[in-house]
Structure formats: structure tokens, C-alpha cells
Amino acid sequence: LQSSVASLRDSWSRNLKHIYAASGAQGPSAERLVDRLRDRGRQPVPGETSLRRTKRALGRRLEAAGFHREEELAELLQSLGFEPDGAEFEAFLAGGWDPDFLDRVIDLYSAENLLAVAGVATQKMSKILRMLRLYTSIGGPGPSAPVDIADSIEEVLLVMSDQVPAGVSVERNYQTGLQASSQRELIAQVWQQLLRNALQAMGERGRLGITTRYEAGTVRVDISDTGPGISMEDAPRIFDPFFTTKEPGEGYGLGLSIARMIVESVSGSIRFETSEGGTLFTVILPIWIEGPGLETGL
């Protein structure tokens, strides 16, 4: 899919060059219009929202001036920053445009929007497929090994450093030398999910707490935040596959489900406590003990 989208984008670029060449016959106004369309194509389209009032006003004036496909043309012009009462739009109305040329420009604009949506969709599909592959591989081949828990968490924090807002403090309380029985790459997925959720819950300000300690033959990891907590309605379902409290497109509802599967695949456990003052996730992992038959410490 990603390859197909890339090929379509190459085709879009070639068509843009052809239209740019044809714009010379339309005069400077046409060249400027295509220039702006080209520059707009270099910017991310997903997430943009058309100002409906502006679009409607542009469309009404275009229709009154005798332009066809006025709604599509209004959307294009609105995306390029045209205002219904602006001098630039007045000049456009008086431009004496060739309808066939405008048709080609509108078609190119529509194609660019569809390509942008397809590009975002393929990225999301790829992410979901990666998560599903991880989901189905948990508990598969790969022996457990000693994992230094503090080092493992710090590695994830380093990768996520740009996601920690300036107003969020990170408080660490590590018991040094603790090694759990796990797979390093998989357990890192657990820390990444729990830390990301904590940061998203707090927003721009708060306190992220991380504590590790030995507890009754196991390694205990507490990750806490000072966010608003998890609602009573959502709490029973947060480990369910595909359940998410995030906005559409922002989450897939697999993160905590995968985290629990990873932890349980090494005979560990994960639980949480929540209130209006924040949420605490506790992960219990088997401690690593050297010696034949004693690797898990169980």
C-alpha cells in the first residue's frame, strides 16, 4: 500500500508539472495559482478543517459569477487562503479563466487530498499490523533472560524524551541491581505503553513517578501520574483489546492489552489503582536468579 501511494504521488507530481506548463498560456494569475497549489502539496493535509462559512461564501460568489464546480473550486481556494471579500479573490473572479484549465486544477487538488488521506491510512494500518504481529508473537520463541529493570526503563525514557513536556517532572526511585526474568525487547514495550499513557493523561504539567523494588521474590515496578484518573465506567475495560478512551485515530486500544499479555507471558502480573488525583500502574515480574533450573526464581 505504501508503495502504491508513493507511485500515485509521483504521478501527481508529473501531472502538476504538466499543468504548470499549461498555466503559462493562462497568464501570471494561473501560474501563481498553480504555484500555491504546489506549495500547499508539500504541507501535511490531514488535520486541516475547512472554514465552512468562508467556503460557502466563496461558493456563492463563484456560482453567481458563472463558475462551474463552484463547491469544489471554493474548497480549493479556501485551502489556499482566499477570502470572499479579499482583493485576491476579486482578481480571481475577473481572471477570465479557461474552464478546462480550472477542471484540471480542481482534479489535481482532489487527487492530492485523496493521496494525503491514503498516506495517513496506510501508516495507521502499518502500525496496527505491527501491533497485531507483536500481539500474536507474545509467548512464542525467545527464552527469558536477565533484564536490568532500571536500565530498561531508562532506555525507554531516553527514546521518549521529546514526549515529556517541560512542565512534567520525572521522579525516579530505583532499587539498583534488580534483574527480572523477561525478554528485553518485549518488556520495553510495556514501559513504553505505561509511560506514554501517563504522559498523555497529565498533559503539559504533572509528576511522573517511577519506583522499582524487590518484593517477596519478585521485582515490583510502580509507574504513577498526577492526571485526572480513569473513570469508573472505563476502568473495568482498559485491558480489553481494542478498547480506547482516546479520540478516533489517536489510539487503537491494543497497548494495555499487549502490555498485560507480555507481563503474563513471563508469569508476572499488572494492576492499577486510580482516583481523581492520578493513576498508579504496578507491574510484578519474576526476579532472575542464576543457576540451573532457577532462572525465573519461581
Secondary structure, 3 states (H helix, E strand, C coil): CHHHHHHHHHHHHHHHHHHHHHHHHHCHHHHHHHHHHHHHHCCCCCCCCCCHHHHHHHHHHHHHCCCCCHHHHHHHHHHCCCCCCCHHHHHHHCCCCCHHHHHHHHHHHHHHHHHHHHHHHHHHHHHHHHHHHHHHHCCCCCCCEEEEHHHHHHHHHHHCHHHCCCEEEEEEECCCCCEEEECHHHHHHHHHHHHHHHHHHHCCEEEEEEEEEEECCEEEEEEEECCCCCCCCCHHHCCCCCCCCCCCCCCCCCHHHHHHHHHHHCCCEEEEEEECCEEEEEEEEEECCCCCCCCCCC
